[in-house]
Amino acid sequence: QVQLVESGGGLVQAGGSLRLSCAASGSIFSVNAMGWYRQGPGKQRELVANIISGVTNYADSVKGRCTISRDDAKNTVYLQMNSLKPEDTAVYYCYTQVTDKYTGIRSHWGQGTQVTVSS
């Protein structure tokens, strides 16, 4: 079984910064992909950024303001968010696709962490 533990959300003023972290643990043989999605009030869940085999991908809305990185030794992914805007307010979900030692390729979601940006 694989667990994801997220941290780093909170309340910040517009223009501020936050760093989200997500650590994966459990029966992991390898991590194939890690990333962040978000779901704002009344909106669908959308991709923020992901990193797959070292290649990063960003939503247009966060390009230039967010940086995703990964510590392979810790199976941890980070999302550094700068110049935050009120429209970044959302629940941010960590996502990972792993090759599980026992069950093969599986996708997992974190519990979500609230990011609120005040104007």
Helices and strands as residue ranges (DSSP letters): E 2-7, E 10-13, E 18-26, E 28-39, E 46-52, E 55-58, E 66-71, G 72-74, E 76-81, G 86-88, E 90-100, E 104-109, E 113-118
